Every structure is written in C-alpha cells, then in structure tokens.
Amino acid sequence: MVIESNSKEETYNAGVQLGQNAAPGQVYCIYGDLGVGKTIISQGVAAGLGITEVVNSPTFTIVKEYDEGRLPLYHFDVYRIGDVDEMDEIGYNEMVYGDGVCLIEWANLIEEILPGTYTRIDIEKDLSKGLDYRRITIEERHDQI
C-alpha cells in the first residue's frame, strides 16, 4: 500500500490508522532519512492505540514503554546503538515477541534480529512535490530471518 501525504497531519493520520488496526504482537519497522517523519507516524500509531501521553523518539534511551493504550506500545529508536547485542540488554526479544505493539525506528540497523513477520514502513520525501510531501509505503514482510 502506498500513501501520499502532503502534511504532517496526513502522516500522523496514517499512523493513527495503523494503531487502530494493530493486533497483539504487531511489529512496525520504520525506515527513512533524518527528519522524514518517523516520529510523527509513531505518534499517530500511539494515538490509534489510545495513548494520550506525549510520544517522543527515544533516541538516547533506545526504548520507551507506554502502557495506557488498548495494547502496550514499545517504541524503539535504534539510531544510536553500537551493536545489536545491546538489544538483549533492554529486553528486545521479550517486547518484540510479546503481546504488545512494537515500533522500531531505524530498523535497518538491526535487520539481522528483526522477527520473521513484520510490517515495513518506508517514508520518503520528494521535494519536487513540496516540502511536506511524503510517500509512505507499507508492506507486510514474512520469513525475513
């Protein structure tokens, strides 16, 4: 599925729909350059799950947990990890293979430990279509290990 977004609100709303449709054990892997909207779509997913607290990218803590929605949300930002072994130290497997919803920003940095089934979300800019334009490609991935 491809969504063409022309504003932060449209990108956020795409996330809301993902959150509303998320099932226990759902893993969303978000790919895109700096400033493309990974956190905005993550905030939308949180809202779609019924989470009302402020959601920011957990760049320095690697993961933030939110328990107030209809499902627990584990929001990862792995941009600053030095080695995938660090993921074991924060309980990655328990979260990714649990009953909550996982959002993984910069998932390309830990591809070797991603689960076999996940939803890949690619967010790309196209400045020829405007500063706020984003092309959001969503696809289901299976048996990628």
Contact map, one row per residue, 1 for C-alpha under 8 A:
1110000000000000000000000000000000000000000000000000000000000000000000000000000000000000000000000000000000000000000000000000000000000000111000000
1111000000000000000000000000000000000000000000000000000000000000000000000000000000000000000000000000000000000000000000000000000000000011110000000
1111100000000100000000000000000000000000000000000000000000000000000000000000000000000000000000000000000000000000000000000000000000000011100000000
0111110000000000000000000000000000000000000000000000000000000000000000000000000000000000000000000000000000000000000000000000000000001111000000000
0011111101100000000000000000000000000000000000000000000000000000000000000000000000000000000000000000000000000000000000000000000000011111000000000
0001111101100000000000000000000000000000000000000000000000000000000000000000000000000000000000000000000000000000000000000000000001011100000000000
0000111111100000000000000000000000000000000000000000000000000000000000000000000000000000000000000000000000000000000000000000000000011100000000000
0000111111110000000000000000000000001001000000000000000000000000000000000000000000000000000000000000000000000000000000000000000000010000000000000
0000001111111000000000000000000000000000000000000000000000000000000000000000000000000000000000000000000000000000000000000000000000000000000000000
0000111111111100000000000000000000000000000000000000000000000000000000000000000000000000000000000000000000000000000000000000000000000000000000000
0000111111111110000000000000000000001001100100000000000000000000000000000000000000000000000000000000000000000000000000000000000000000100000000000
0000000111111111000000000000000000000001111110000000000000000000000000000000000000000000000000000000000000000000000000000000000000000000000000000
0000000011111111100000000000000000000000100100000000000000000000000000000000000000000000000000000000000000000000000000000000000000000000000000000
0010000001111111110000000000000000000000100100000000000000000000000000000000000000000000000000000000000000000000000000000000000000000000000000000
0000000000111111111000000000000000000001111111010000000000000000000000000000000000000000000000000000000000000000000000000000000000000000000000000
0000000000011111111100000000000000000000101111111000000000000000000000000000000000000000000000000000000000000000000000000000000000000000000000000
0000000000001111111110000000000000000000000110010000000000000000000000000000000000000000000000000000000000000000000000000000000000000000000000000
0000000000000111111111000000000000000000000110010000000000000000000000000000000000000000000000000000000000000000000000000000000000000000000000000
0000000000000011111111000000000000000000000111111000000000000000000000000000000000000000000000000000000000000000000000000000000000000000000000000
0000000000000001111111000000000000000000000010011000000000000000000000000000000000000000000000000000000000000000000000000000000000000000000000000
0000000000000000111111100000000000000000000000000000000000000000000000000000000000000000000000000000000000000000000000000000000000000000000000000
0000000000000000011111110100000000000000000000001000000000000000000000000000000000000000000000000000100000000000000000000000000000000000000000000
0000000000000000000011111100000000000000000000000000000000000000000000000000000000000000000000000001100000000000000000000000000000000000000000000
0000000000000000000001111100000000000000000000000000000000000000000000100000000000000000000000000111100000000000000000000000000000000000000000000
0000000000000000000000111110000000000000000000000000000000000000000000000000000000000000000000011111110000000000000000000000000000000000000000000
0000000000000000000001111111000000000000000000000000000000000000000000000000000000000000000000000011110000000000000001100000000000000000000000000
0000000000000000000000001111100000000000000000000000000000000000000000000000000000000000000000010000111100000000000011100000000000000000000000000
0000000000000000000000000111110000000000000000000000000000000000000000000000000000000000000000000000111100000000000001111000000000000000000000000
0000000000000000000000000011111000000000000000000000000000000000000000000000000000000000000000000000001111100000000001111000000000000000000000000
0000000000000000000000000001111100000100000000000000000000000000000000000000000000000000000000000000001111100000000000011110000000000000000000000
0000000000000000000000000000111110000100000000000000000000000000000000000000000000000000000000000000000011110000000000011110000000000000000000000
0000000000000000000000000000011111011100000000000000000000000000000000000000000000000000000000000000000001000000000000000111000000000000000000000
0000000000000000000000000000001111110000000000000000000000000000000000000000000000000000000000000000000000000000000000000011000000000000000000000
0000000000000000000000000000000111111000000000000000000000000000000000000000000000000000000000000000000000000000000000000000000000000000000000000
0000000000000000000000000000000011111100000000000000000000000000000000000000000000000000000000000000000000000000000000000000000000000000000000000
0000000000000000000000000000000111111100000000000000000000000000000000000000000000000000000000000000000000000000000000000011100000000100000000000
0000000100100000000000000000000101111111100000000000000000000000000000000000000000000000000000000000000000000000000000000010000000000000000000000
0000000000000000000000000000011100111111110000000000000000000000000000000000000000000000000000000000000010000000000000000010000000000000000000000
0000000000000000000000000000000000001111111000000000000110000000000000000000000000000000000000000000000010000000000000000000000000000000000000000
0000000100110010000000000000000000001111111100000000000000000000000000000000000000000000000000000000000000000000000000000000000000000000000000000
0000000000111111000000000000000000001111111110000000000000000000000000000000000000000000000000000000000000000000000000000000000000000000000000000
0000000000010010000000000000000000000111111111000000001000000000000000000010000000000000000000000000001000000000000000000000000000000000000000000
0000000000010011000000000000000000000011111111100000001100000000000000000000000000000000000000000000000000000000000000000000000000000000000000000
0000000000111111111000000000000000000001111111110000000000000000000000000000000000000000000000000000000000000000000000000000000000000000000000000
0000000000010011111100000000000000000000111111111000000000000000000000000000000000000000000000000000000000000000000000000000000000000000000000000
0000000000000011001000000000000000000000011111111111001000000000000010001000000000000000000000000000000000000000000000000000000000000000000000000
0000000000000001001000000000000000000000001111111111000000000000000000000000000000000000000000000000000000000000000000000000000000000000000000000
0000000000000011111100000000000000000000000111111110000000000000000000000000000000000000000000000000000000000000000000000000000000000000000000000
0000000000000001001101000000000000000000000011111110000000000000000011100000000000000000000000000000000000000000000000000000000000000000000000000
0000000000000000000000000000000000000000000001111111000000000000000111000000000000000000000000000000000000000000000000000000000000000000000000000
0000000000000000000000000000000000000000000001111111100000000000011110000000000000000000000000000000000000000000000000000000000000000000000000000
0000000000000000000000000000000000000000000001100111110000000000000110000000000000000000000000000000000000000000000000000000000000000000000000000
0000000000000000000000000000000000000000000000000011111000000000000000000000000000000000000000000000000000000000000000000000000000000000000000000
0000000000000000000000000000000000000000000000000001111100000000000000000000000000000000000000000000000000000000000000000000000000000000000000000
0000000000000000000000000000000000000000011001000000111110000000000000000000000000000000000000000000000000000000000000000000000000000000000000000
0000000000000000000000000000000000000010001000000000011111000000000000000000000000000000000000000000000000000000000000000000000000000000000000000
0000000000000000000000000000000000000010000000000000001111100000000000000011100000000000000000000000000000000000000000000000000000000000000000000
0000000000000000000000000000000000000000000000000000000111111111000000000011100000000000000000000000000000000000000000000000000000000000000000000
0000000000000000000000000000000000000000000000000000000011111110000000000000111100000000000000000000000000000000000000000000000000000000000000000
0000000000000000000000000000000000000000000000000000000001111100000000000000000100000000000000000000000000000000000000000000000000000000000000000
0000000000000000000000000000000000000000000000000000000001111111000000000000000000000000000000000000000000000000000000000000000000000000000000000
0000000000000000000000000000000000000000000000000000000001111111000000000001110110000000000000000000000000000000000000000000000000000000000000000
0000000000000000000000000000000000000000000000000000000001101111100000000111100000000000010000000000000000000000000000000000000000000000000000000
0000000000000000000000000000000000000000000000000000000001001111110000000111000000000000000000000000000000000000000000000000000000000000000000000
0000000000000000000000000000000000000000000000000000000000000011111000011110000000000000000000000000000000000000000000000000000000000000000000000
0000000000000000000000000000000000000000000000000010000000000001111110011100000000000000000000000000000000000000000000000000000000000000000000000
0000000000000000000000000000000000000000000000000010000000000000111110111000000000000000000000000000000000000000000000000000000000000000000000000
0000000000000000000000000000000000000000000000000111000000000000011111110000000000000000000000000000000000000000000000000000000000000000000000000
0000000000000000000000000000000000000000000001001111000000000000011111111000000000000000000000000000000000000000000000000000000000000000000000000
0000000000000000000000000000000000000000000000001100000000000000000111110000000000000000000000000000000000000000000000000000000000000000000000000
0000000000000000000000010000000000000000000000001000000000000000001111111000000000000000000000000011100000000000000000000000000000000000000000000
0000000000000000000000000000000000000000000000000000000000000000111111111100000000000000000000000011100000000000000000000000000000000000000000000
0000000000000000000000000000000000000000000001000000000000000000111010111110000000000000000000000001111000000000000000000000000000000000000000000
0000000000000000000000000000000000000000000000000000000000000011110000011111000000000000000000100001111000000000000000000000000000000000000000000
0000000000000000000000000000000000000000010000000000000011000011100000001111100000000000000000000000011110000000000000000000000000000000000000000
0000000000000000000000000000000000000000000000000000000011000111000000000111110000000000000000000000011110000000000000000000000000000000000000000
0000000000000000000000000000000000000000000000000000000011100110000000000011111100000000000000000000000111000000000000000000000000000000000000000
0000000000000000000000000000000000000000000000000000000000100100000000000001111110000000000000000000000111101100000000000000000000000000000000000
0000000000000000000000000000000000000000000000000000000000100000000000000000111110000000000000000000000011001000000000000000000000000000000000000
0000000000000000000000000000000000000000000000000000000000110100000000000000111111000000000000000000000000000000000000000000000000000000000000000
0000000000000000000000000000000000000000000000000000000000000100000000000000011111110100000000000000000000000000000000000000000000000000000000000
0000000000000000000000000000000000000000000000000000000000000000000000000000000111110100000000000000000000000000000000000000000000000000000000000
0000000000000000000000000000000000000000000000000000000000000000000000000000000011111110000000000000000000000000000000000000000000000000000000000
0000000000000000000000000000000000000000000000000000000000000000000000000000000011111111000000000000000000000100100000000000000000000000000000000
0000000000000000000000000000000000000000000000000000000000000000000000000000000000111111100000000000000000000000000000000000000000000000000000000
0000000000000000000000000000000000000000000000000000000000000000000000000000000011111111110000000000000000000000000000000000000000000000000000000
0000000000000000000000000000000000000000000000000000000000000000000000000000000000111111111100000000000000000000000000000000000000000000000000000
0000000000000000000000000000000000000000000000000000000000000000000000000000000000011111111110000000000000000000000000000000000000000000000000000
0000000000000000000000000000000000000000000000000000000000000000000000000000000000001111111100000000000000000000000000000000000000000000000000000
0000000000000000000000000000000000000000000000000000000000000010000000000000000000000111111100000000000000000000000000000000000000000000000000000
0000000000000000000000000000000000000000000000000000000000000000000000000000000000000011111111100000000000000000000000000000000000000000000000000
0000000000000000000000000000000000000000000000000000000000000000000000000000000000000011111111110000000000000000000000000000000000000000000000000
0000000000000000000000000000000000000000000000000000000000000000000000000000000000000001001111111100000000000000000000000000000000000000000000000
0000000000000000000000000000000000000000000000000000000000000000000000000000000000000000001111111100000000000000000000000000000000000000000000000
0000000000000000000000000000000000000000000000000000000000000000000000000100000000000000001111111111010000000000000000000000000000000000000000000
0000000000000000000000001010000000000000000000000000000000000000000000000000000000000000000111111101110000000000001000000000000000000000000000000
0000000000000000000000001000000000000000000000000000000000000000000000000000000000000000000011111110000000000000001000000000000000000000000000000
0000000000000000000000011000000000000000000000000000000000000000000000000000000000000000000011111111000000000000000000000000000000000000000000000
0000000000000000000000011100000000000000000000000000000000000000000000110000000000000000000000101111100000000000000000000000000000000000000000000
0000000000000000000000111100000000000000000000000000000000000000000000111100000000000000000000110111110000000000000000000000000000000000000000000
0000000000000000000001111111000000000000000000000000000000000000000000111100000000000000000000010011111000000000000000000000000000000000000000000
0000000000000000000000001111000000000000000000000000000000000000000000001111000000000000000000110001111100000000000000000000000000000000000000000
0000000000000000000000000011110000000000010000000000000000000000000000001111000000000000000000000000111110000000000000000000000000000000000000000
0000000000000000000000000011110000000000000000000000000000000000000000000011110000000000000000000000011111100000000000000000000000000000000000000
0000000000000000000000000000111000000110000000000000000000000000000000000011111000000000000000000000001111100000000000000000000000000000000000000
0000000000000000000000000000111100000000000000000000000000000000000000000000111000000000000000000000000111111100000000000000000000000000000000000
0000000000000000000000000000111000000000000000000000000000000000000000000000010000000000000000000000000111111110010000000000000000000000000000000
0000000000000000000000000000001000000000000000000000000000000000000000000000000000000000000000000000000001111110000000000000000000000000000000000
0000000000000000000000000000000000000000000000000000000000000000000000000000011000000000000000000000000001111110000000000000000000000000000000000
0000000000000000000000000000000000000000000000000000000000000000000000000000010000010000000000000000000001111111110000000000000000000000000000000
0000000000000000000000000000000000000000000000000000000000000000000000000000000000000000000000000000000000111111110000000000000000000000000000000
0000000000000000000000000000000000000000000000000000000000000000000000000000000000000000000000000000000000000111110000000000000000000000000000001
0000000000000000000000000000000000000000000000000000000000000000000000000000000000010000000000000000000000000111111000000000000000000000000000001
0000000000000000000000000000000000000000000000000000000000000000000000000000000000000000000000000000000000100111111101000000000000000000000000011
0000000000000000000000000000000000000000000000000000000000000000000000000000000000000000000000011000000000000000111111000000000000000000000000111
0000000000000000000000000000000000000000000000000000000000000000000000000000000000000000000000000000000000000000011111000000000000000000000011111
0000000000000000000000000010000000000000000000000000000000000000000000000000000000000000000000000000000000000000001111100000000000000000000111110
0000000000000000000000000111100000000000000000000000000000000000000000000000000000000000000000000000000000000000011111110000000000000000000111000
0000000000000000000000000111100000000000000000000000000000000000000000000000000000000000000000000000000000000000000011111000000000000000011110000
0000000000000000000000000001111000000000000000000000000000000000000000000000000000000000000000000000000000000000000001111100000000000000111110000
0000000000000000000000000001111000000000000000000000000000000000000000000000000000000000000000000000000000000000000000111110000000000001111000000
0000000000000000000000000000011100000000000000000000000000000000000000000000000000000000000000000000000000000000000000011111000000000011110000000
0000000000000000000000000000011110011100000000000000000000000000000000000000000000000000000000000000000000000000000000001111100000000111100000000
0000000000000000000000000000000110010000000000000000000000000000000000000000000000000000000000000000000000000000000000000111110000000111000000000
0000000000000000000000000000000000010000000000000000000000000000000000000000000000000000000000000000000000000000000000000011111000111110000000000
0000000000000000000000000000000000000000000000000000000000000000000000000000000000000000000000000000000000000000000000000001111111101110000000000
0000000000000000000000000000000000000000000000000000000000000000000000000000000000000000000000000000000000000000000000000000111111101000000000000
0000000000000000000000000000000000000000000000000000000000000000000000000000000000000000000000000000000000000000000000000000011111000000000000000
0000000000000000000000000000000000000000000000000000000000000000000000000000000000000000000000000000000000000000000000000000011111101000000000000
0000010000000000000000000000000000000000000000000000000000000000000000000000000000000000000000000000000000000000000000000000011111111000000000000
0000000000000000000000000000000000000000000000000000000000000000000000000000000000000000000000000000000000000000000000000000111011111000000000000
0000111100000000000000000000000000000000000000000000000000000000000000000000000000000000000000000000000000000000000000000000100001111100000000000
0001111000000000000000000000000000000000000000000000000000000000000000000000000000000000000000000000000000000000000000000000111011111110000000000
0001111000100000000000000000000000010000000000000000000000000000000000000000000000000000000000000000000000000000000000000011110000011111000000000
0111100000000000000000000000000000000000000000000000000000000000000000000000000000000000000000000000000000000000000000000111110000001111100000000
0111100000000000000000000000000000000000000000000000000000000000000000000000000000000000000000000000000000000000000000001111000000000111110000000
1110000000000000000000000000000000000000000000000000000000000000000000000000000000000000000000000000000000000000000000011110000000000011111000000
1100000000000000000000000000000000000000000000000000000000000000000000000000000000000000000000000000000000000000000000111100000000000001111100000
1000000000000000000000000000000000000000000000000000000000000000000000000000000000000000000000000000000000000000000000111000000000000000111110000
0000000000000000000000000000000000000000000000000000000000000000000000000000000000000000000000000000000000000000000011110000000000000000011111000
0000000000000000000000000000000000000000000000000000000000000000000000000000000000000000000000000000000000000000000111110000000000000000001111110
0000000000000000000000000000000000000000000000000000000000000000000000000000000000000000000000000000000000000000000111000000000000000000000111110
0000000000000000000000000000000000000000000000000000000000000000000000000000000000000000000000000000000000000000001110000000000000000000000011111
0000000000000000000000000000000000000000000000000000000000000000000000000000000000000000000000000000000000000000011110000000000000000000000011111
0000000000000000000000000000000000000000000000000000000000000000000000000000000000000000000000000000000000000001111100000000000000000000000000111
